[in-house]
Amino acid sequence: MGILDRIGLPHRYSGKVRDIYEVDDGLLLLVASDRISAFDVVMAEPVPDKGRVLTAMTAFWSTHLASVAPSHLVSTDLADLPAACRLPGLAGRVMLCREAAMLPIECIVRGYLSGSAWKEYRESGTVHGMAMRAGMAESDRLDEPLFTPSTKADSGHDLNISFTDAVDLLGRDLAGRAAEISLELYRQGSAWAAERGIIVADTKFELGLLDGELVVADELLTPDSSRFWPADAWEPGTVPPSFDKQPLRDYLDALDWDKSPPPPPLPAEVVVASRSRYVEAYERITGLSFADWPGVQGMASDVES
């Protein structure tokens, strides 16, 4: 029996990384596992402590950016959880949260031309339908950060939508507030990261309503929800290495694999390199030692599935 099977709470949902459980009094328990995915396929091997990195970074940003918008996060301390959840293996990877009414869109902010935005620009000179200046290169810095929402797909890929589409889904006032909060979270977060030698090329926020107020939910400016680049490796026209699952992507791209399940087995060195990238992102951005975060014990995963 795995540690997740021993959580004595009703199970609500399992995603690629997180498992959600119902507590009481409008609270949810989010558990960040060490699962890692690439090309929408979850790998068989976990990356030790990856879930703790995501939790630690979210806790850091929730406090640092609290002046922009409140978070639904209540606590990351095992002592604040119901007794059935105070399992040592969950230390450092749990978030006790207030349950919010989540917006039906992903609140994406882009500061650089990369990923699907670069693909669209190359084809039509636009980003989410917005005309961009001519002559830009891949990884170029945009003239200003852009709010570029997408749908939330139950399966497969999310679909990029325009701000007008977001207004149709949310109403003008709520869509405008979501864009305002997302852009300010990005501005302040990317400025902080830039002082520490990291570019936040783009990022994704989850927002929801609590008592009529928009709050930040789920993970916040982590390597899974953001594209982090080392500033000293950035050059327009190239793709800088990311502080995330880049070692995993590089390994998989070199294989003759059709990007569909089952995934190929991962060599130990790829797992170790991926863990190192996540940990480095946390330590550089926060200035804290990851070894001091609860539950960190080194290269052994205590939540694998």
C-alpha positions as CSV (number, residue, x, y, z in Angstrom):
1,M,0.0,0.0,0.0
2,G,1.4,3.4,-1.0
3,I,1.4,6.4,1.2
4,L,-1.4,8.1,-0.8
5,D,-3.6,5.0,0.0
6,R,-3.1,5.7,3.7
7,I,-4.6,9.2,3.7
8,G,-7.8,8.8,5.5
9,L,-9.8,11.4,3.6
10,P,-12.2,11.3,0.7
11,H,-10.3,11.4,-2.6
12,R,-11.4,14.2,-4.9
13,Y,-9.1,14.2,-7.9
14,S,-5.7,13.0,-9.2
15,G,-3.8,14.9,-11.8
16,K,-0.4,14.3,-13.4
17,V,1.4,15.6,-10.3
18,R,-1.2,16.4,-7.5
19,D,-3.8,14.4,-5.6
20,I,-6.6,16.3,-4.0
21,Y,-8.5,15.2,-0.9
22,E,-11.6,16.7,0.9
23,V,-11.1,17.8,4.5
24,D,-13.9,19.7,6.2
25,D,-15.1,23.2,6.7
26,G,-14.5,24.1,3.0
27,L,-10.9,22.9,3.1
28,L,-8.9,20.7,0.6
29,L,-5.7,18.9,1.0
30,L,-3.3,19.0,-2.0
31,V,-0.5,16.5,-2.1
32,A,2.3,17.1,-4.6
33,S,3.8,13.8,-5.7
34,D,7.2,13.2,-7.4
35,R,5.6,12.2,-10.7
36,I,7.0,13.8,-13.7
37,S,5.6,14.0,-17.2
38,A,6.8,15.0,-20.7
39,F,4.7,15.3,-23.9
40,D,1.6,14.7,-21.8
41,V,2.9,11.2,-20.7
42,V,3.7,10.5,-17.0
43,M,7.1,8.7,-16.6
44,A,7.3,5.5,-14.7
45,E,10.2,6.8,-12.6
46,P,9.6,9.6,-10.0
47,V,12.0,12.5,-9.5
48,P,12.8,12.5,-5.7
49,D,11.6,15.6,-3.9
50,K,10.1,17.2,-7.0
51,G,6.7,17.6,-5.2
52,R,8.5,19.2,-2.3
53,V,10.2,21.7,-4.6
54,L,6.8,22.7,-6.1
55,T,5.2,23.0,-2.6
56,A,8.2,25.0,-1.2
57,M,8.2,27.4,-4.1
58,T,4.4,27.9,-4.0
59,A,4.6,28.7,-0.2
60,F,7.4,31.2,-0.8
61,W,5.6,33.1,-3.6
62,S,2.3,33.0,-1.8
63,T,3.9,35.0,1.0
64,H,6.1,37.2,-1.3
65,L,3.2,38.2,-3.6
66,A,0.5,38.4,-1.0
67,S,0.1,42.2,-1.7
68,V,-1.0,41.4,-5.3
69,A,-3.6,38.8,-4.4
70,P,-4.3,36.5,-1.5
71,S,-3.7,32.8,-1.8
72,H,-6.0,29.9,-1.0
73,L,-3.1,28.3,0.9
74,V,-3.7,27.9,4.6
75,S,-0.7,25.8,5.8
76,T,2.0,23.5,4.6
77,D,2.6,22.1,8.2
78,L,1.7,18.5,8.9
79,A,0.7,19.6,12.4
80,D,-2.2,21.6,10.9
81,L,-3.6,18.6,9.1
82,P,-6.2,16.1,10.3
83,A,-4.6,13.3,12.3
84,A,-5.2,10.8,9.4
85,C,-2.8,12.8,7.2
86,R,0.1,13.3,9.5
87,L,2.2,10.8,7.7
88,P,6.0,11.4,7.7
89,G,6.3,10.8,4.0
90,L,3.9,13.7,3.3
91,A,6.1,16.3,5.1
92,G,6.9,19.2,2.8
93,R,4.6,18.1,0.0
94,V,1.2,19.0,1.4
95,M,-0.9,22.2,1.1
96,L,-4.0,22.7,3.2
97,C,-6.1,25.1,1.2
98,R,-9.5,26.8,1.2
99,E,-11.7,25.5,-1.6
100,A,-12.2,28.2,-4.2
101,A,-14.6,28.3,-7.2
102,M,-12.0,28.0,-9.9
103,L,-12.1,30.1,-13.1
104,P,-12.6,28.0,-16.2
105,I,-9.5,29.4,-17.8
106,E,-5.7,29.1,-17.4
107,C,-4.3,32.6,-16.7
108,I,-1.1,32.6,-18.8
109,V,1.3,35.5,-18.9
110,R,4.1,35.7,-21.5
111,G,7.1,38.0,-21.3
112,Y,9.1,36.3,-24.1
113,L,8.3,34.7,-27.4
114,S,8.5,31.0,-26.9
115,G,6.5,27.8,-27.2
116,S,3.1,28.0,-28.8
117,A,3.4,31.8,-28.9
118,W,6.5,31.5,-31.1
119,K,4.8,29.0,-33.3
120,E,1.8,31.3,-33.9
121,Y,4.0,34.3,-34.5
122,R,6.1,32.5,-37.0
123,E,3.0,31.5,-38.9
124,S,0.9,34.7,-38.7
125,G,2.9,37.5,-36.9
126,T,0.4,37.3,-34.0
127,V,0.3,36.0,-30.4
128,H,-3.2,34.9,-29.3
129,G,-4.5,36.8,-32.3
130,M,-2.7,40.0,-31.2
131,A,-0.5,41.6,-33.8
132,M,3.2,41.8,-32.9
133,R,6.0,43.9,-34.4
134,A,7.8,42.3,-37.3
135,G,11.3,40.8,-37.2
136,M,11.2,39.1,-33.8
137,A,13.2,36.0,-33.1
138,E,12.4,33.0,-31.0
139,S,13.0,33.7,-27.3
140,D,12.8,37.5,-28.0
141,R,11.6,39.7,-25.1
142,L,8.1,41.0,-25.8
143,D,7.6,44.8,-25.7
144,E,5.4,44.2,-22.7
145,P,4.0,41.2,-20.9
146,L,0.9,39.7,-22.4
147,F,-2.1,38.1,-20.8
148,T,-2.8,35.1,-23.0
149,P,-5.4,32.8,-21.5
150,S,-6.3,29.3,-22.5
151,T,-9.1,26.8,-21.9
152,K,-8.9,24.0,-19.3
153,A,-9.0,20.7,-21.2
154,D,-10.2,17.6,-19.3
155,S,-7.9,15.6,-21.6
156,G,-5.3,16.5,-24.3
157,H,-4.0,20.0,-24.7
158,D,-5.5,23.3,-23.5
159,L,-6.6,25.6,-26.3
160,N,-5.4,29.2,-26.6
161,I,-8.1,31.8,-26.5
162,S,-8.3,35.6,-26.9
163,F,-9.2,38.0,-24.2
164,T,-12.5,38.5,-25.9
165,D,-13.1,34.8,-25.5
166,A,-12.2,35.1,-21.8
167,V,-14.7,37.9,-21.4
168,D,-17.4,35.7,-23.0
169,L,-16.6,33.0,-20.4
170,L,-16.2,35.2,-17.3
171,G,-17.8,38.6,-18.0
172,R,-15.8,41.7,-18.6
173,D,-15.2,42.8,-15.0
174,L,-14.0,39.3,-13.8
175,A,-11.9,38.8,-16.9
176,G,-10.3,42.2,-16.6
177,R,-9.5,41.6,-12.9
178,A,-8.0,38.2,-13.7
179,A,-5.8,39.7,-16.3
180,E,-4.7,42.6,-14.0
181,I,-3.8,40.2,-11.2
182,S,-2.0,37.8,-13.5
183,L,0.1,40.5,-15.1
184,E,1.1,42.1,-11.8
185,L,2.0,38.6,-10.3
186,Y,4.2,38.1,-13.4
187,R,5.8,41.6,-13.2
188,Q,6.7,41.3,-9.6
189,G,7.7,37.7,-9.7
190,S,9.8,38.1,-12.8
191,A,11.5,41.2,-11.4
192,W,12.5,39.2,-8.3
193,A,13.8,36.3,-10.3
194,A,15.7,38.6,-12.6
195,E,17.7,40.0,-9.7
196,R,18.7,36.4,-9.1
197,G,19.8,35.6,-12.6
198,I,16.6,33.9,-13.8
199,I,14.3,34.9,-16.6
200,V,10.6,34.0,-16.2
201,A,9.8,33.6,-19.9
202,D,6.1,32.7,-19.3
203,T,4.0,31.3,-16.5
204,K,0.5,30.0,-15.8
205,F,-1.7,31.0,-12.9
206,E,-4.8,29.4,-11.5
207,L,-7.3,31.8,-10.0
208,G,-10.5,31.2,-8.2
209,L,-13.2,33.0,-6.2
210,L,-13.5,32.9,-2.4
211,D,-16.2,35.0,-0.8
212,G,-16.4,37.0,-4.0
213,E,-12.6,37.8,-4.1
214,L,-10.2,36.5,-6.6
215,V,-7.4,34.4,-5.0
216,V,-4.4,32.6,-6.3
217,A,-4.8,28.8,-6.2
218,D,-2.7,25.7,-6.8
219,E,1.0,26.1,-7.7
220,L,2.5,29.5,-8.1
221,L,5.6,30.4,-10.2
222,T,7.1,26.9,-10.0
223,P,9.3,25.1,-12.6
224,D,6.2,23.1,-13.6
225,S,4.0,26.1,-14.2
226,S,6.7,28.5,-15.6
227,R,9.4,28.6,-18.2
228,F,12.6,29.6,-16.2
229,W,15.7,30.4,-18.2
230,P,19.2,31.3,-16.8
231,A,19.7,34.9,-17.8
232,D,23.4,34.4,-18.8
233,A,22.3,31.8,-21.4
234,W,19.5,33.8,-23.0
235,E,20.0,35.0,-26.5
236,P,17.3,35.8,-29.0
237,G,17.2,33.2,-31.8
238,T,18.1,30.4,-29.5
239,V,16.2,28.3,-26.9
240,P,17.9,28.6,-23.5
241,P,17.9,25.5,-21.2
242,S,15.0,25.6,-18.7
243,F,15.1,25.1,-15.0
244,D,12.7,22.3,-15.1
245,K,12.4,19.0,-16.9
246,Q,14.9,20.0,-19.6
247,P,17.2,17.0,-19.0
248,L,14.2,14.7,-19.4
249,R,13.0,16.4,-22.6
250,D,16.5,16.3,-24.0
251,Y,16.8,12.6,-23.3
252,L,13.4,11.7,-24.7
253,D,14.0,13.8,-27.8
254,A,17.1,11.8,-28.6
255,L,15.1,8.5,-28.6
256,D,13.1,6.9,-31.3
257,W,9.9,7.2,-29.2
258,D,6.5,8.3,-30.6
259,K,5.6,10.4,-27.5
260,S,2.7,8.1,-26.5
261,P,2.4,5.6,-23.6
262,P,4.1,3.6,-22.4
263,P,7.1,5.9,-21.6
264,P,10.6,4.6,-22.0
265,P,12.6,3.8,-18.9
266,L,14.7,6.7,-17.6
267,P,18.4,6.3,-16.7
268,A,19.4,7.2,-13.2
269,E,21.5,10.1,-14.5
270,V,18.4,11.7,-16.1
271,V,16.5,11.5,-12.9
272,V,19.4,13.0,-10.9
273,A,19.9,15.8,-13.4
274,S,16.1,16.6,-13.3
275,R,16.1,16.8,-9.5
276,S,19.1,19.1,-9.5
277,R,17.4,21.5,-11.9
278,Y,14.3,21.8,-9.7
279,V,16.3,22.2,-6.6
280,E,18.6,24.8,-8.2
281,A,15.6,26.9,-9.3
282,Y,14.2,26.9,-5.8
283,E,17.4,27.8,-4.1
284,R,18.4,30.6,-6.6
285,I,15.0,32.2,-6.5
286,T,14.3,32.0,-2.7
287,G,17.8,32.2,-1.4
288,L,17.0,29.3,0.9
289,S,18.6,25.9,1.3
290,F,16.3,23.2,0.0
291,A,17.8,20.8,2.6
292,D,16.0,22.8,5.3
293,W,12.6,22.2,3.8
294,P,10.5,19.5,5.7
295,G,11.0,15.9,4.6
296,V,14.0,16.4,2.3
297,Q,16.2,13.4,2.6
298,G,18.1,13.2,-0.7
299,M,17.7,10.8,-3.6
300,A,14.8,8.7,-2.5
301,S,11.2,9.2,-3.4
302,D,8.6,8.5,-0.7
303,V,5.6,9.3,-3.0
304,E,5.8,7.6,-6.3
305,S,2.3,7.2,-7.5
